[in-house]
Amino acid sequence: MQIIPIEALFAERLSTGPRAALAKAEVIIGVDVPSQRQFTLFGTPALEESVQIGKRQALRTVRIEFNAQTGDLDKLVALIQLIKGRRDYLATDE
């Protein structure tokens, strides 16, 4: 599993480096570094299917480290929406 700090996503082009990894990912896990809280931002259906069939399957997964207190989560969710066309994370007010 590749771990990417959020800053790297805004310093690269889509075709190379961290943004390319994000574009290819089947599952994207967000990690709020201060609290160490982890949650799925993209790929929930693939994870649920893996659990339902009871078979461990290799899914291209990346973890994105960010700080929720600085607004990084909103930027990350918007970037996932832009690159992947959707996101699975819903804020509590959505």
N, C-alpha and C positions, 0 to 999 in steps of 0.2 A: 504494500500500500504506500503510495507516494504522499508525503506530507508537504504542503505548500503554505508558506506564510502569505497572507492576503496582499501584502505589499508587492510581492512578485507578480501577481496577476495584473497589476496596473502598470507594470514596467516593461511588459513584453507585448509582442504582436500575437495575434491569434494563431498564426501558422507555426510558431516555435515556442519552446519552453513550457512554462506553467500553463499558459492559456491553451496550448495544444493539448496538454494532459487533461485539462478541464473539459475541453470539447470532446475528447475521446472517452471520458469517464462514463461508466454505466451507473455508478453510485458516487454521490458527493456527500461527504460527512463534514459538518461544520463543528469546529471545536472552539468554544469561547475560552481563551487561554487563562484569564484570571480565575474563572470558576471551574474550569475543566469540564464544563457541561458539553455533551456531544449530542448531535441530532442530525437526522437525515434532511438534506436540502434538496436532493435529487436522487431518484432511483428507488423510491419506496415500492412501486409495483414489482420491480425485479427482485428486491429483497423478500417481499411477501410471497412471491411465486416460489422462490428457493425454499422458504420455510414450509409452504403448503405441500410441495412435492417431497419434502423430507430429504432432499439431496443437497449436499454442499456443492456449490458450483463456483468457479472462479469468476468473479465479476471485477471489471476494471474499476477500482475504487481509489479516490483521492480524498485526503483529509485537508481541509482548509482551516488554518489557524487564524483567529481574528479576536478583536476586543469588542464585545457588544456595547460597552459603555461609551465608545467613541463613534458609534454610528456605522461601524464596519459591516455589521450584519445587513443593514439595508443596502449598502453598496454591493455586497456579495450576492444577495438575492437578486438584485437588478442585473448584475453581470451574468448570473446563471440563466435568468430569463432571456437575456439577449443572445447568449451563445447557444443554449440548449432549446430555446423556444417555449420552455415551461419550467416550473419549479414545483417542488412538493411541499416546501416549507410555507406555512401560513402563519402570519403574526396573529397574536391573540385578538387583535382588533379587526381582523379581516373576516 
